[in-house]
């Protein structure tokens, strides 16, 4: 389960809507599993079908989270024309990084589609998003 | 010569859990070989079989992404700091 304050969830969805038709991306930092803050990242790809964390920005964010003794709770990004479900590309990349949760937003319609997943050894498991 | 190399959590299995290790090299390629001599297997996580920097990692020398410097040929000197991070992408 991914537990998020409503304000964080609203911020993530707003970010996705703002960057549409490009995919948005970002990080949710946490402490002992509790979300602490949202980092809206720049999508270096500026693409409707992919995202890459801009490398210099990522170094800064990684350090900030590490220095605060926080953890990389979730990576979030949007899909602009498909469902809010990890793609094969997402699953591929999940093998190489450290996020506990993958939060997906779809901006394919006016309806808010937000879903959360864990991806372990390439296996995707959906989990509930609990809003506090 | 001594260069501090910061290792991300996902690669600390190679360094016995250490988040920073010392290494030496005149270039990033040389440094990675040196790292691998003491932390066997880490080179394969950083460099492809074809000898290029893996796209799943970012390496920074003094906080600059080496892809903007000389990639694996980036020169290094005593006191430089090297940071390895997992790259993050998806689609």
Backbone of each chain as ProteinMPNN parsed JSONL, in Angstrom:
{"seq_chain_A": "XXXXXXXXXXXXXXXXXXXXXXXXXXXXXXXXXXXXXXXXXXXXXXXXXXXXXXXXXXXXXXXXXXXXXXXXXXXXXXXXXXXXXXXXXXXXXXXXXXXXXXXXXXXXXXXXXXXXXXXXXXXXXXXXXXXX", "coords_chain_A": {"N_chain_A": [[0.846, -1.2, 0.0], [0.462, 2.23, -0.746], [0.72, 5.119, 1.011], [-0.482, 8.357, 0.971], [-0.52, 11.873, 1.624], [-3.391, 13.858, 0.819], [-2.762, 16.273, -0.367], [-0.296, 15.764, -1.567], [-0.947, 13.881, -3.504], [-2.708, 15.39, -5.07], [-0.888, 17.257, -5.985], [0.804, 15.724, -7.584], [-0.955, 14.829, -9.606], [-1.703, 17.306, -10.672], [0.747, 18.129, -11.685], [1.106, 16.226, -13.686], [-1.017, 16.901, -15.389], [-0.295, 19.448, -16.128], [2.081, 19.043, -17.561], [1.229, 17.522, -19.645], [0.935, 17.471, -23.209], [3.268, 15.954, -22.752], [5.057, 13.357, -20.961], [5.155, 13.481, -17.425], [7.396, 13.53, -14.593], [8.657, 12.447, -11.398], [9.691, 12.447, -7.904], [8.792, 10.944, -4.822], [9.685, 11.488, -1.62], [10.406, 9.804, 1.461], [10.061, 8.887, 4.95], [10.744, 6.208, 6.896], [8.704, 4.883, 5.54], [6.696, 6.757, 5.461], [5.363, 9.303, 3.547], [7.189, 12.237, 2.831], [7.942, 14.439, 1.212], [7.408, 15.931, -2.062], [9.152, 15.837, -5.086], [9.104, 17.539, -7.95], [10.217, 16.603, -11.037], [12.285, 17.409, -13.913], [11.482, 16.301, -17.143], [13.786, 15.045, -19.103], [13.507, 14.002, -21.622], [11.278, 15.191, -22.688], [8.86, 14.127, -23.839], [5.936, 12.549, -25.24], [5.883, 9.88, -24.844], [7.843, 8.895, -23.211], [10.114, 9.168, -20.395], [12.946, 10.664, -18.814], [14.926, 11.189, -16.033], [16.456, 14.27, -15.62], [19.907, 14.521, -15.54], [21.636, 16.13, -13.882], [19.879, 17.453, -12.195], [18.827, 15.245, -10.914], [20.977, 14.317, -9.424], [21.162, 16.339, -7.516], [18.674, 16.111, -6.209], [18.78, 13.463, -5.275], [20.905, 13.619, -3.47], [19.851, 15.474, -1.641], [17.754, 14.056, -0.518], [19.151, 11.919, 0.564], [20.894, 13.249, 2.364], [19.043, 14.16, 4.176], [18.433, 11.921, 5.435], [16.312, 10.517, 4.418], [14.168, 8.368, 2.411], [13.893, 6.936, -0.913], [10.843, 6.902, -1.643], [8.814, 6.718, -3.644], [8.67, 6.679, -7.23], [7.174, 8.762, -9.549], [5.261, 8.976, -12.563], [3.724, 10.007, -15.669], [1.413, 8.611, -18.03], [0.455, 9.435, -21.223], [-1.353, 8.652, -23.128], [-2.082, 6.132, -22.65], [-3.012, 3.502, -20.308], [-2.79, 3.855, -16.708], [-0.577, 2.104, -15.926], [2.326, 0.131, -15.355], [4.592, 0.15, -18.06], [6.366, -2.01, -20.409], [8.835, -0.869, -20.676], [9.002, 0.61, -18.318], [9.102, -1.482, -16.48], [11.503, -2.659, -17.207], [13.369, -0.644, -16.545], [12.943, -0.552, -13.828], [14.43, -2.541, -12.713], [16.863, -1.476, -12.252], [16.884, 0.532, -10.409], [15.952, 2.127, -7.243], [13.475, 2.554, -6.072], [10.724, 2.195, -3.85], [8.086, 2.172, -4.546], [6.015, 2.466, -7.478], [4.334, 5.007, -8.918], [1.699, 5.708, -10.968], [0.194, 7.926, -13.279], [-2.481, 8.578, -15.433], [-3.077, 10.667, -18.176], [-4.86, 10.467, -20.2], [-7.517, 11.021, -20.376], [-10.153, 13.161, -19.084], [-10.71, 12.134, -16.689], [-9.392, 11.347, -13.484], [-6.843, 9.171, -13.32], [-5.099, 7.284, -11.212], [-2.703, 5.112, -10.098], [-0.976, 2.686, -8.098], [2.042, 0.751, -7.754], [4.152, -2.049, -6.914], [7.259, -3.154, -8.124], [9.015, -5.929, -8.442], [11.854, -7.706, -9.159], [11.044, -7.65, -11.81], [8.373, -8.271, -11.657], [5.139, -7.078, -11.611], [3.058, -5.668, -9.212], [-0.055, -4.557, -8.282], [-1.103, -2.076, -5.946], [-3.072, -0.685, -3.279], [-3.815, 2.839, -3.143], [-3.628, 4.816, -0.447], [-5.259, 7.531, 0.865], [-4.548, 10.228, 2.897]], "CA_chain_A": [[0.0, 0.0, 0.0], [1.152, 3.515, -0.732], [-0.083, 6.101, 1.737], [-0.074, 9.713, 0.609], [-1.434, 12.97, 1.966], [-4.158, 14.299, -0.346], [-2.051, 17.382, -1.016], [0.765, 15.215, -2.427], [-1.621, 13.26, -4.638], [-3.191, 16.496, -5.907], [0.275, 17.88, -6.618], [1.277, 14.815, -8.635], [-1.92, 14.885, -10.71], [-1.585, 18.64, -11.288], [1.993, 18.109, -12.453], [0.845, 15.427, -14.892], [-1.907, 17.667, -16.277], [0.457, 20.611, -16.606], [3.083, 18.642, -18.539], [0.56, 16.907, -20.795], [1.018, 16.098, -23.712], [4.482, 15.199, -22.425], [5.031, 12.645, -19.686], [5.813, 14.158, -16.304], [8.06, 12.565, -13.712], [9.086, 13.027, -10.118], [10.052, 11.578, -6.785], [8.203, 11.204, -3.51], [10.611, 11.038, -0.582], [9.693, 9.381, 2.658], [10.848, 8.5, 6.12], [10.108, 5.018, 7.481], [7.488, 4.553, 4.817], [5.728, 7.864, 5.461], [5.757, 10.299, 2.542], [7.597, 13.499, 3.437], [7.815, 15.531, 0.254], [7.338, 15.653, -3.493], [10.076, 16.571, -5.952], [8.715, 17.506, -9.358], [11.456, 16.579, -11.808], [12.183, 17.748, -15.329], [11.62, 15.164, -18.053], [14.8, 15.416, -20.099], [13.063, 13.556, -22.947], [10.155, 16.024, -23.147], [8.231, 13.258, -24.825], [4.654, 11.983, -24.816], [5.96, 8.43, -24.677], [8.931, 8.443, -22.353], [10.72, 10.156, -19.504], [14.261, 10.41, -18.215], [15.305, 12.225, -15.064], [17.595, 15.084, -16.03], [20.937, 13.928, -14.674], [22.167, 17.053, -12.875], [18.793, 17.653, -11.238], [18.687, 13.998, -10.171], [22.055, 14.282, -8.43], [20.796, 17.27, -6.454], [17.553, 15.55, -5.456], [19.263, 12.263, -4.592], [21.713, 14.081, -2.334], [18.984, 16.12, -0.656], [17.025, 12.988, 0.171], [20.148, 11.171, 1.331], [21.364, 14.091, 3.466], [17.966, 14.292, 5.168], [18.174, 10.568, 5.95], [15.026, 10.044, 3.917], [14.329, 7.308, 1.427], [13.189, 7.135, -2.186], [9.62, 6.153, -1.432], [8.141, 6.423, -4.906], [8.89, 7.458, -8.452], [5.883, 8.902, -10.246], [5.283, 9.545, -13.911], [2.417, 9.928, -16.319], [1.221, 8.082, -19.382], [-0.405, 10.453, -21.802], [-2.358, 8.078, -24.034], [-2.35, 4.746, -22.26], [-3.493, 3.361, -18.932], [-1.845, 4.114, -15.616], [-0.033, 0.789, -15.588], [3.724, 0.116, -15.809], [4.868, -0.388, -19.385], [7.545, -2.888, -20.416], [9.996, 0.006, -20.437], [9.022, 0.896, -16.873], [9.539, -2.695, -15.787], [12.931, -2.809, -17.51], [14.132, 0.32, -15.76], [12.765, -0.803, -12.39], [15.47, -3.457, -12.26], [18.121, -0.763, -12.057], [16.855, 1.591, -9.407], [15.804, 1.863, -5.82], [12.224, 3.066, -5.54], [9.875, 1.183, -3.235], [6.779, 2.176, -5.21], [5.869, 3.147, -8.766], [3.036, 5.661, -8.981], [1.391, 6.056, -12.351], [-0.958, 8.782, -13.555], [-2.779, 8.662, -16.867], [-3.739, 11.913, -18.572], [-5.503, 10.205, -21.486], [-8.868, 11.578, -20.369], [-10.355, 14.13, -17.998], [-10.851, 11.392, -15.437], [-8.113, 11.151, -12.777], [-6.451, 7.769, -13.165], [-3.858, 7.205, -10.447], [-2.567, 3.757, -9.567], [0.358, 2.466, -7.544], [2.535, -0.604, -7.961], [5.516, -2.417, -6.623], [7.829, -3.966, -9.202], [10.123, -6.668, -7.83], [12.386, -8.689, -10.111], [10.265, -7.627, -13.041], [6.971, -8.646, -11.425], [4.336, -5.921, -11.249], [1.917, -5.947, -8.344], [-0.778, -3.325, -7.96], [-1.401, -1.915, -4.523], [-3.988, 0.44, -3.096], [-3.291, 4.14, -2.723], [-4.408, 5.275, 0.695], [-5.127, 8.983, 0.916], [-4.794, 10.725, 4.261]], "C_chain_A": [[0.875, 1.241, 0.0], [0.228, 4.518, -0.056], [0.429, 7.494, 1.435], [-1.048, 10.734, 1.171], [-2.141, 13.441, 0.694], [-3.423, 15.401, -1.112], [-0.964, 16.872, -1.959], [0.139, 14.615, -3.686], [-2.109, 14.332, -5.609], [-2.038, 17.135, -6.658], [0.783, 17.024, -7.782], [0.341, 14.869, -9.848], [-1.834, 16.23, -11.437], [-0.331, 18.722, -12.155], [1.781, 17.368, -13.773], [0.003, 16.209, -15.89], [-1.144, 18.82, -16.92], [1.436, 20.223, -17.707], [2.486, 17.954, -19.761], [0.605, 17.882, -21.965], [2.35, 15.374, -23.494], [4.271, 14.428, -21.135], [5.702, 13.52, -18.631], [6.51, 13.092, -15.464], [8.476, 13.247, -12.424], [9.331, 11.963, -9.073], [9.211, 11.952, -5.571], [9.167, 10.62, -2.491], [9.807, 10.655, 0.653], [10.636, 9.077, 3.791], [10.089, 7.37, 6.803], [8.757, 4.74, 6.853], [6.44, 5.645, 4.781], [6.219, 8.935, 4.489], [6.065, 11.625, 3.217], [7.54, 14.666, 2.458], [7.865, 15.047, -1.188], [8.39, 16.484, -4.208], [9.558, 16.444, -7.377], [9.991, 17.599, -10.185], [11.202, 17.045, -13.239], [12.34, 16.464, -16.136], [12.581, 15.572, -19.159], [14.395, 14.997, -21.512], [12.031, 14.493, -23.547], [9.35, 15.285, -24.214], [6.875, 12.782, -24.322], [4.723, 10.477, -24.543], [7.106, 7.967, -23.791], [9.406, 9.539, -21.424], [12.11, 9.686, -19.089], [14.502, 11.528, -17.215], [16.521, 12.964, -15.61], [18.727, 14.838, -15.029], [21.456, 14.855, -13.582], [21.134, 17.311, -11.78], [18.661, 16.429, -10.333], [19.769, 13.889, -9.099], [21.696, 15.154, -7.237], [19.696, 16.677, -5.569], [18.001, 14.332, -4.648], [20.027, 12.638, -3.338], [20.844, 14.67, -1.236], [18.241, 15.069, 0.164], [17.979, 12.209, 1.082], [20.613, 11.957, 2.548], [20.313, 14.216, 4.563], [17.641, 12.936, 5.793], [16.796, 10.063, 5.556], [15.268, 8.975, 2.864], [13.559, 7.66, 0.148], [11.92, 6.303, -2.121], [8.959, 5.754, -2.757], [8.693, 7.265, -6.042], [7.503, 7.582, -9.086], [6.127, 9.395, -11.657], [3.931, 9.332, -14.559], [2.506, 9.217, -17.661], [0.173, 8.955, -20.037], [-1.481, 9.891, -22.716], [-2.734, 6.657, -23.661], [-2.727, 4.688, -20.784], [-2.369, 3.611, -17.922], [-1.327, 2.784, -15.08], [1.394, 0.732, -16.12], [3.889, -0.533, -17.18], [6.062, -1.344, -19.297], [8.812, -2.091, -20.159], [10.126, 0.318, -18.958], [9.569, -0.307, -16.112], [11.038, -2.913, -16.004], [13.763, -1.898, -16.615], [14.038, 0.059, -14.263], [13.846, -1.719, -11.84], [16.752, -2.732, -11.864], [18.034, 0.35, -11.049], [16.174, 1.161, -8.112], [14.471, 2.29, -5.241], [11.37, 1.939, -4.969], [8.537, 1.067, -3.971], [6.858, 2.901, -6.544], [4.45, 3.684, -8.843], [2.804, 6.133, -10.406], [0.146, 6.93, -12.429], [-1.214, 8.693, -15.053], [-3.519, 9.955, -17.154], [-4.461, 11.72, -19.905], [-6.924, 10.722, -21.543], [-8.974, 12.588, -19.233], [-10.479, 13.437, -16.648], [-9.479, 11.199, -14.803], [-7.839, 9.662, -12.61], [-5.113, 7.744, -12.459], [-3.783, 5.817, -9.83], [-1.143, 3.547, -9.089], [0.74, 0.994, -7.625], [3.86, -0.796, -7.251], [5.985, -3.257, -7.814], [9.076, -4.635, -8.631], [10.568, -7.76, -8.79], [11.51, -8.786, -11.351], [8.808, -7.99, -12.87], [6.198, -7.438, -10.891], [3.197, -6.337, -10.348], [1.237, -4.641, -8.008], [-1.065, -3.293, -6.463], [-2.35, -0.735, -4.38], [-3.215, 1.72, -2.763], [-4.206, 4.614, -1.604], [-4.188, 6.76, 0.866], [-5.473, 9.484, 2.304], [-5.11, 12.221, 4.262]], "O_chain_A": [[1.906, 1.287, 0.671], [-0.901, 4.737, -0.496], [1.611, 7.788, 1.614], [-2.256, 10.5, 1.197], [-1.551, 13.423, -0.387], [-3.46, 15.452, -2.341], [-0.727, 17.457, -3.016], [0.635, 14.818, -4.794], [-1.946, 14.201, -6.822], [-2.177, 17.512, -7.821], [1.146, 17.548, -8.836], [0.802, 14.946, -10.987], [-1.886, 16.283, -12.666], [-0.353, 19.316, -13.233], [2.215, 17.819, -14.833], [0.271, 16.186, -17.091], [-1.324, 19.124, -18.099], [1.613, 20.964, -18.673], [3.149, 17.816, -20.789], [0.331, 19.062, -21.746], [2.533, 14.273, -24.013], [3.424, 14.784, -20.315], [6.686, 14.208, -18.907], [6.242, 11.899, -15.611], [8.628, 14.468, -12.368], [9.2, 10.764, -9.318], [8.951, 13.13, -5.322], [9.436, 9.418, -2.489], [8.686, 11.119, 0.859], [11.853, 9.018, 3.614], [8.948, 7.541, 7.233], [7.791, 4.407, 7.539], [5.401, 5.485, 4.14], [7.348, 9.412, 4.596], [5.307, 12.089, 4.069], [7.134, 15.766, 2.832], [8.295, 13.933, -1.489], [8.51, 17.686, -3.97], [9.573, 15.353, -7.948], [10.755, 18.555, -10.053], [10.065, 17.071, -13.711], [13.214, 15.644, -15.856], [12.228, 16.353, -20.043], [14.879, 15.566, -22.491], [11.912, 14.589, -24.769], [9.187, 15.762, -25.337], [6.679, 12.628, -23.117], [3.757, 9.874, -24.076], [7.318, 6.765, -23.637], [9.125, 10.716, -21.651], [12.4, 8.492, -19.026], [14.296, 12.699, -17.535], [17.502, 12.34, -16.014], [18.527, 14.936, -13.819], [21.694, 14.406, -12.461], [21.466, 17.378, -10.597], [18.413, 16.559, -9.134], [19.504, 13.421, -7.992], [21.899, 14.762, -6.087], [19.775, 16.733, -4.341], [17.645, 14.189, -3.479], [19.825, 12.052, -2.274], [21.059, 14.409, -0.053], [18.118, 15.184, 1.384], [17.646, 11.887, 2.223], [20.716, 11.404, 3.643], [20.648, 14.36, 5.739], [16.7, 12.812, 6.577], [16.186, 9.274, 6.277], [16.404, 8.706, 2.474], [12.705, 8.546, 0.133], [11.92, 5.132, -2.5], [8.595, 4.596, -2.957], [9.122, 8.403, -5.849], [6.753, 6.607, -9.146], [7.076, 10.135, -11.917], [3.1, 8.572, -14.062], [3.541, 9.228, -18.327], [-0.889, 9.189, -19.46], [-2.435, 10.596, -23.045], [-3.605, 6.052, -24.286], [-2.755, 5.712, -20.1], [-1.183, 3.581, -18.249], [-1.601, 2.397, -13.944], [1.66, 1.226, -17.215], [3.385, -1.629, -17.424], [6.69, -1.471, -18.246], [9.742, -2.57, -19.51], [11.225, 0.295, -18.406], [10.396, -0.162, -15.212], [11.752, -3.306, -15.082], [14.739, -2.333, -16.004], [14.948, 0.407, -13.511], [14.149, -1.684, -10.648], [17.624, -3.31, -11.215], [19.017, 1.061, -10.841], [15.862, -0.013, -7.916], [14.342, 2.383, -4.02], [11.304, 0.853, -5.545], [7.934, -0.005, -4.013], [7.655, 3.822, -6.723], [3.484, 2.922, -8.834], [3.615, 6.865, -10.974], [-0.835, 6.695, -11.724], [-0.278, 8.73, -15.851], [-4.475, 10.3, -16.458], [-4.657, 12.677, -20.654], [-7.492, 10.854, -22.627], [-8.006, 12.837, -18.513], [-10.366, 14.07, -15.598], [-8.507, 10.918, -15.504], [-8.524, 8.977, -11.85], [-4.098, 8.136, -13.035], [-4.697, 5.397, -9.121], [-0.209, 4.157, -9.611], [-0.115, 0.109, -7.572], [4.599, 0.16, -7.012], [5.198, -3.978, -8.428], [10.078, -3.969, -8.368], [9.783, -8.622, -9.185], [11.268, -9.875, -11.871], [8.067, -8.014, -13.853], [6.551, -6.856, -9.865], [2.448, -7.257, -10.675], [1.874, -3.716, -7.504], [-1.244, -4.324, -5.815], [-2.421, 0.119, -5.264], [-2.127, 1.686, -2.19], [-5.408, 4.789, -1.799], [-3.048, 7.207, 0.999], [-6.552, 9.205, 2.827], [-5.342, 12.802, 5.322]]}, "seq_chain_B": "XXXXXXXXXXXXXXXXXXXXXXXXXXXXXXXXXXXXXXXXXXXXXXXXXXXXXXXXXXXXXXXXXXXXXXXXXXXXXXXXXXXXXXXXXXX", "coords_chain_B": {"N_chain_B": [[47.578, 8.539, -5.096], [44.188, 9.368, -4.61], [40.792, 8.84, -4.811], [37.513, 9.613, -3.952], [34.736, 7.545, -4.178], [31.352, 7.616, -4.502], [28.771, 5.43, -3.812], [25.668, 4.159, -4.972], [22.762, 2.937, -3.185], [21.804, 0.602, -4.435], [24.053, -0.618, -5.491], [25.617, -1.286, -3.383], [25.939, -3.828, -2.516], [28.197, -4.75, -3.669], [30.168, -3.458, -2.341], [30.316, -4.254, 0.226], [28.348, -3.001, 1.65], [29.256, -0.448, 2.053], [28.943, 3.073, 1.579], [30.696, 4.785, 0.44], [33.765, 4.499, -1.221], [37.334, 4.186, -1.69], [39.333, 4.836, -4.56], [41.544, 4.61, -7.445], [42.764, 6.171, -10.441], [43.694, 7.308, -13.699], [41.919, 7.924, -15.567], [38.333, 7.722, -15.92], [37.703, 5.163, -16.807], [39.951, 3.696, -16.026], [39.727, 4.014, -13.273], [37.388, 2.59, -12.771], [38.197, -0.003, -13.383], [40.045, -0.3, -11.336], [38.379, -0.151, -9.128], [36.899, -2.466, -9.547], [38.781, -4.366, -9.072], [38.875, -4.617, -6.389], [36.296, -4.792, -5.649], [34.694, -7.016, -6.791], [32.92, -7.507, -9.781], [31.537, -5.149, -9.929], [32.222, -3.62, -12.095], [30.848, -4.684, -14.285], [28.342, -3.718, -13.868], [28.537, -1.147, -14.511], [29.754, -0.776, -16.966], [29.182, -1.72, -20.313], [29.349, -4.89, -22.158], [30.419, -4.121, -24.564], [32.065, -2.103, -23.9], [31.141, 0.441, -23.279], [29.686, 3.156, -21.365], [27.164, 2.155, -19.169], [23.705, 2.599, -19.849], [22.001, 2.635, -17.763], [23.134, 3.774, -15.599], [24.272, 6.796, -14.051], [27.204, 8.636, -14.004], [29.136, 10.864, -12.171], [31.661, 13.324, -12.153], [33.108, 15.309, -9.846], [30.558, 16.395, -9.506], [29.674, 16.744, -12.112], [28.017, 15.388, -14.861], [29.461, 12.699, -16.489], [28.885, 12.169, -19.097], [28.834, 14.569, -20.309], [31.379, 15.272, -20.173], [34.205, 13.519, -20.683], [33.145, 11.044, -20.958], [33.928, 7.678, -20.484], [36.549, 8.232, -20.775], [37.076, 10.418, -19.29], [39.311, 12.517, -17.655], [40.958, 12.089, -14.514], [41.938, 13.41, -11.314], [43.935, 13.508, -8.331], [42.027, 13.81, -5.401], [39.647, 14.374, -6.673], [36.082, 13.892, -6.79], [33.897, 11.193, -7.259], [30.689, 10.236, -8.229], [28.279, 7.734, -8.324], [25.156, 7.066, -9.683], [21.947, 5.418, -9.961], [20.477, 5.646, -13.141], [17.359, 7.134, -14.025], [14.489, 6.298, -15.71], [11.781, 5.786, -18.015], [8.687, 4.835, -19.589]], "CA_chain_B": [[46.395, 9.265, -5.542], [43.021, 8.791, -3.955], [39.547, 9.461, -5.252], [36.371, 9.064, -3.243], [33.667, 7.131, -5.086], [30.1, 7.418, -3.778], [28.064, 4.302, -4.411], [24.247, 4.188, -4.6], [22.304, 1.786, -2.395], [21.597, -0.603, -5.246], [25.344, -1.233, -5.808], [26.417, -1.465, -2.169], [26.222, -5.253, -2.331], [29.562, -4.974, -4.14], [31.15, -2.782, -1.49], [30.078, -4.662, 1.613], [27.453, -2.053, 2.303], [29.846, 0.89, 2.17], [28.379, 4.057, 0.65], [31.799, 5.465, -0.232], [35.011, 3.739, -1.223], [38.446, 4.893, -2.326], [39.868, 4.174, -5.743], [42.449, 5.479, -8.18], [42.794, 5.995, -11.891], [43.935, 8.551, -14.435], [40.667, 8.176, -16.279], [37.204, 7.024, -15.3], [37.828, 3.744, -17.169], [40.974, 3.136, -15.144], [39.162, 3.992, -11.919], [36.418, 1.497, -12.689], [39.002, -1.236, -13.312], [40.616, -0.353, -9.995], [37.252, -0.483, -8.235], [36.506, -3.859, -9.773], [39.815, -5.256, -8.522], [38.589, -4.802, -4.961], [34.854, -5.026, -5.482], [34.51, -7.791, -8.024], [31.598, -7.529, -10.389], [30.923, -3.823, -10.044], [32.472, -3.087, -13.441], [29.787, -5.136, -15.198], [27.14, -2.917, -13.632], [28.815, 0.213, -14.962], [30.234, -0.772, -18.352], [28.605, -2.796, -21.124], [30.369, -5.763, -22.755], [31.07, -3.423, -25.682], [32.999, -1.115, -23.367], [30.543, 1.774, -23.134], [29.024, 3.419, -20.09], [25.812, 1.608, -19.127], [22.722, 3.685, -19.835], [21.229, 2.585, -16.526], [23.827, 4.489, -14.522], [24.876, 8.108, -14.275], [28.431, 8.836, -13.227], [29.467, 12.293, -12.091], [32.973, 13.676, -11.608], [32.935, 16.644, -9.249], [29.159, 16.777, -9.727], [29.299, 16.904, -13.517], [27.724, 14.137, -15.561], [30.6, 12.417, -17.379], [28.454, 12.172, -20.498], [29.148, 15.903, -20.827], [32.834, 15.441, -20.073], [34.8, 12.611, -21.671], [32.581, 9.72, -20.683], [34.864, 6.808, -19.773], [37.904, 8.804, -20.901], [37.175, 11.617, -18.456], [40.523, 12.457, -16.839], [40.764, 12.249, -13.074], [43.131, 13.754, -10.558], [43.867, 13.302, -6.896], [41.085, 14.702, -4.729], [38.355, 14.445, -7.369], [35.061, 13.008, -6.233], [33.091, 10.506, -8.275], [29.416, 9.753, -7.684], [27.508, 6.855, -9.207], [23.727, 6.991, -9.355], [21.147, 4.747, -10.976], [19.699, 6.545, -13.99], [15.934, 6.854, -13.879], [13.744, 6.574, -16.929], [10.649, 4.887, -18.231], [7.908, 5.268, -20.741]], "C_chain_B": [[45.161, 8.578, -4.976], [41.782, 9.571, -4.367], [38.403, 8.802, -4.514], [35.273, 8.751, -4.244], [32.414, 6.848, -4.257], [29.257, 6.409, -4.539], [26.577, 4.346, -4.023], [23.856, 2.885, -3.901], [22.277, 0.503, -3.209], [22.912, -1.316, -5.575], [26.178, -1.531, -4.564], [26.618, -2.933, -1.815], [27.648, -5.565, -2.763], [30.607, -4.385, -3.21], [30.96, -3.144, -0.026], [29.228, -3.67, 2.37], [27.996, -0.641, 2.425], [29.247, 1.848, 1.157], [29.469, 4.871, -0.051], [33.039, 4.61, -0.127], [36.083, 4.569, -1.915], [38.89, 4.116, -3.557], [40.844, 5.121, -6.419], [42.395, 5.18, -9.668], [43.041, 7.333, -12.546], [42.732, 8.944, -15.275], [39.567, 7.415, -15.564], [37.298, 5.522, -15.594], [38.825, 3.039, -16.255], [40.471, 3.006, -13.719], [38.201, 2.824, -11.753], [37.131, 0.147, -12.631], [39.561, -1.403, -11.901], [39.543, -0.74, -8.972], [36.93, -1.971, -8.317], [37.528, -4.83, -9.176], [39.586, -5.521, -7.039], [37.124, -5.108, -4.684], [34.369, -5.746, -6.733], [33.063, -7.785, -8.506], [31.002, -6.164, -10.596], [31.113, -3.244, -11.445], [31.352, -3.461, -14.415], [28.493, -4.365, -15.011], [27.298, -1.507, -14.206], [29.137, 0.279, -16.456], [29.645, -1.968, -19.086], [29.713, -3.696, -21.662], [31.097, -5.094, -23.927], [31.998, -2.323, -25.206], [32.454, 0.295, -23.256], [29.901, 1.912, -21.761], [27.581, 2.906, -20.173], [24.782, 2.732, -19.082], [21.894, 3.695, -18.553], [21.933, 3.251, -15.356], [24.243, 5.884, -14.993], [26.13, 8.155, -13.43], [28.802, 10.308, -13.314], [30.887, 12.429, -11.549], [32.871, 15.117, -11.122], [31.57, 17.237, -9.625], [28.782, 17.057, -11.172], [29.113, 15.542, -14.162], [28.823, 13.875, -16.582], [30.197, 12.329, -18.837], [28.694, 13.535, -21.14], [30.64, 16.18, -20.756], [33.438, 14.484, -21.113], [34.281, 11.198, -21.556], [33.625, 8.85, -19.971], [36.3, 7.323, -19.845], [38.078, 10.079, -20.086], [38.422, 11.524, -17.593], [40.205, 12.72, -15.371], [42.061, 12.671, -12.417], [42.874, 13.552, -9.076], [42.899, 14.303, -6.266], [39.76, 14.876, -5.446], [37.349, 13.575, -6.631], [34.217, 12.451, -7.372], [31.821, 10.007, -7.6], [28.736, 8.9, -8.735], [26.064, 6.866, -8.747], [23.041, 6.095, -10.371], [20.473, 5.821, -11.833], [18.228, 6.176, -13.824], [15.222, 7.237, -15.156], [12.596, 5.59, -17.027], [9.878, 5.37, -19.427], [6.461, 4.835, -20.64]], "O_chain_B": [[45.108, 7.352, -4.879], [41.739, 10.798, -4.28], [38.324, 7.575, -4.451], [34.918, 9.596, -5.066], [32.411, 5.951, -3.414], [29.06, 6.523, -5.749], [26.262, 4.552, -2.851], [24.541, 1.869, -4.019], [22.679, -0.556, -2.727], [22.895, -2.502, -5.905], [27.319, -1.979, -4.675], [27.389, -3.249, -0.909], [28.246, -6.528, -2.285], [31.781, -4.75, -3.268], [31.4, -2.412, 0.86], [29.366, -3.514, 3.583], [27.282, 0.266, 2.853], [29.059, 1.482, -0.003], [29.191, 5.569, -1.027], [33.333, 4.057, 0.933], [35.784, 5.526, -2.63], [38.827, 2.887, -3.586], [40.968, 6.282, -6.031], [42.029, 4.083, -10.09], [42.647, 8.373, -12.019], [42.544, 10.104, -15.64], [39.833, 6.569, -14.71], [37.004, 4.702, -14.724], [38.576, 1.934, -15.774], [40.749, 2.019, -13.037], [38.199, 2.152, -10.722], [36.705, -0.747, -11.9], [39.553, -2.5, -11.342], [39.78, -1.549, -8.075], [36.719, -2.64, -7.306], [37.194, -5.961, -8.823], [40.048, -6.527, -6.5], [36.768, -5.617, -3.621], [33.727, -5.161, -7.606], [32.126, -8.023, -7.745], [30.051, -6.019, -11.364], [30.279, -2.477, -11.927], [30.957, -2.658, -15.261], [27.638, -4.359, -15.897], [26.322, -0.774, -14.364], [28.831, 1.267, -17.124], [29.608, -3.08, -18.56], [30.885, -3.321, -21.633], [32.233, -5.444, -24.248], [32.654, -1.674, -26.021], [33.224, 1.249, -23.151], [29.612, 0.923, -21.087], [26.869, 3.192, -21.135], [24.964, 3.711, -18.357], [21.169, 4.654, -18.287], [21.399, 3.293, -14.248], [24.524, 6.108, -16.17], [26.115, 7.756, -12.266], [28.784, 10.911, -14.387], [31.269, 11.738, -10.605], [32.582, 16.027, -11.899], [31.454, 18.403, -10.003], [27.688, 17.554, -11.438], [29.955, 14.655, -14.022], [29.094, 14.716, -17.44], [31.048, 12.402, -19.723], [28.751, 13.648, -22.364], [31.107, 17.216, -21.231], [33.191, 14.643, -22.309], [34.926, 10.256, -22.016], [34.154, 9.264, -18.939], [37.159, 6.902, -19.07], [39.109, 10.745, -20.181], [38.585, 10.547, -16.864], [39.293, 13.48, -15.043], [43.148, 12.34, -12.891], [41.73, 13.441, -8.636], [42.948, 15.496, -6.563], [38.834, 15.467, -4.89], [37.724, 12.635, -5.93], [33.875, 13.159, -8.32], [31.877, 9.42, -6.519], [28.629, 9.294, -9.897], [25.78, 6.696, -7.561], [23.483, 6.007, -11.516], [19.954, 6.801, -11.299], [17.902, 5.03, -13.517], [15.337, 8.368, -15.629], [12.467, 4.676, -16.212], [10.351, 6.212, -20.19], [5.667, 5.123, -21.536]]}, "name": "protein", "num_of_chains": 2, "seq": "XXXXXXXXXXXXXXXXXXXXXXXXXXXXXXXXXXXXXXXXXXXXXXXXXXXXXXXXXXXXXXXXXXXXXXXXXXXXXXXXXXXXXXXXXXXXXXXXXXXXXXXXXXXXXXXXXXXXXXXXXXXXXXXXXXXXXXXXXXXXXXXXXXXXXXXXXXXXXXXXXXXXXXXXXXXXXXXXXXXXXXXXXXXXXXXXXXXXXXXXXXXXXXXXXXXXXXXXXXXXXXX"}
